[in-house]
Amino acid sequence: LWALMAIAKEKGEEFEEGSFICKDENGICKDENGICKDETGNLTTFLIALASTRPSSHLKGVASAQHYGIDVVPTEHYFLPEHKRHVLLASIYTPELGRRIFIKPENFGVSTSFDALGHAVEYIQSLGRKMNPSLFGSDDAENYRKERVPQDLLKEFKDILNDLDEDVTPYNDAKKFGVSAMYKFTKERIGTNHLSHSVTDKMKQFQIKLEGMGNPEVRIGREVIIDNLEDICHKHFIEVASAS
């Protein structure tokens, strides 16, 4: 997790609250020929083996139904970034997103009544942010990089769909798959002969906005996306070994 947070900082995407979605096609445990040795070679399977099952409402319909978590009780010499106490994990596979792992550092674990109370308070706060962002703050704040689909993008996309007289299917896909669904839709529609110049220009501007977020083909919300996880972990392990 420290390696992931370091990469987020390098990308200018460090956060106080947020998540990672990392490509995990072939895993990080390979033999000398670069071939994954077995099913436990991929990072998802490796981390899940260390974790416990737990309930979670994140990425419904996108991530696997079963989520996992690892409690990390901080000590003087062993602790997570940003004083986190837990790592939430889930596997993702869709034709559009490919095979990925969802990693979310959390403030509370799942082992004690203190953790349960902490989650309850955070849940109430999250409802407050949705109902009254001006009072409780927004999930789209600068120091948040969550997988939640930004509401302003959904509103803008809905306006485009209204201009196109589309049914609700693309909008529902956007609520579920986020930026990737909106980007795919606009990319396919731009240049269609029957569209007016004004609608085409509106879609082009919207597409540029999505591209500005980085990795629009696989992005859901404002999460940190890492596609070279194997190289990052390898580099981190070498640095740690060299320093020890």
Residue pairs with C-beta under 8 A, 6 or more apart in sequence:
1 80
1 81
1 84
1 87
1 103
1 105
2 80
2 81
2 236
3 232
3 233
3 235
3 236
4 20
4 22
4 103
4 224
4 226
4 232
5 14
5 81
5 82
6 236
7 224
7 226
7 232
8 14
8 15
8 18
8 20
8 145
8 224
11 214
11 224
13 145
13 224
15 143
15 144
15 145
15 224
16 82
16 143
16 144
17 143
17 144
17 145
17 146
18 104
18 105
18 144
18 145
18 146
18 222
18 223
18 224
19 58
19 102
19 103
19 104
19 105
19 145
19 146
19 147
19 223
19 224
20 102
20 103
20 104
20 223
20 224
20 225
20 226
21 92
21 97
21 100
21 101
21 102
21 103
21 147
21 218
21 220
21 223
21 224
21 225
21 226
22 43
22 100
22 101
22 103
22 225
22 226
22 227
22 229
23 98
23 99
23 100
23 218
23 226
23 227
23 228
23 229
24 42
24 43
24 44
24 91
24 99
24 100
24 101
24 229
25 98
25 99
26 36
26 41
26 42
26 230
27 36
27 41
27 42
27 43
27 44
27 45
27 46
27 230
28 41
28 42
28 43
28 46
28 229
28 230
28 233
28 234
29 36
29 37
29 40
29 41
29 42
29 46
30 36
30 37
30 41
31 37
36 42
39 45
40 46
40 49
42 99
43 101
43 229
43 233
44 89
44 91
44 99
44 101
47 68
47 70
47 89
47 101
48 68
48 89
48 91
50 70
51 68
51 69
51 70
51 87
51 89
52 68
52 69
52 70
52 71
52 110
53 66
53 67
53 68
54 67
54 68
54 69
54 88
54 110
55 67
56 67
56 69
56 88
56 90
58 67
58 88
58 90
58 102
58 104
58 147
59 90
59 92
59 102
59 147
59 220
61 176
62 92
62 94
62 97
62 176
62 177
62 220
63 90
63 91
63 92
63 102
64 90
64 91
64 92
64 93
66 90
67 88
67 89
67 90
68 88
68 89
68 90
69 86
69 87
69 88
69 89
69 106
69 109
69 110
70 86
70 87
70 89
71 85
71 86
71 109
71 110
71 111
71 115
72 78
72 79
72 80
72 84
72 85
72 86
72 87
72 109
73 85
73 109
74 80
74 83
74 85
80 87
80 105
81 105
82 105
83 107
84 105
84 106
84 107
85 106
85 107
85 108
85 109
85 115
86 105
86 106
86 107
86 108
86 109
86 110
86 115
87 103
87 104
87 105
87 106
88 102
88 103
88 104
88 105
88 106
89 101
89 102
89 103
89 104
90 101
90 102
91 99
91 100
91 101
91 102
92 99
92 100
92 101
92 102
93 99
93 100
94 177
96 177
96 180
96 181
96 184
96 217
96 218
97 177
97 180
97 218
98 218
100 218
102 147
104 147
107 118
107 122
108 114
108 115
108 116
108 118
108 119
108 122
109 115
110 116
125 136
126 139
128 135
128 136
129 136
129 137
129 138
129 139
130 139
133 139
138 144
139 146
139 148
140 148
140 150
140 151
140 152
140 222
144 222
145 222
145 223
145 224
146 221
146 222
146 223
147 178
147 220
147 221
147 222
147 223
148 221
148 222
149 174
149 175
149 178
149 179
149 220
149 221
150 221
150 222
153 179
153 182
153 209
153 210
154 171
154 174
154 175
156 206
156 209
157 170
157 171
157 174
157 182
157 185
157 206
158 171
159 202
160 186
160 199
160 202
160 203
160 206
161 170
161 171
163 199
163 202
164 189
164 195
164 199
170 181
170 185
173 181
173 185
174 181
174 182
174 185
177 220
178 219
178 220
178 221
179 210
179 213
179 216
179 219
179 220
179 221
180 216
180 217
180 218
180 219
180 220
182 206
182 210
183 207
183 210
183 211
183 216
183 217
183 219
184 217
186 203
186 206
186 207
186 210
187 207
189 195
189 203
190 200
190 203
190 204
190 207
191 200
195 203
210 216
210 219
213 219
213 222
214 225
215 225
215 227
218 225
218 227
219 225
226 232
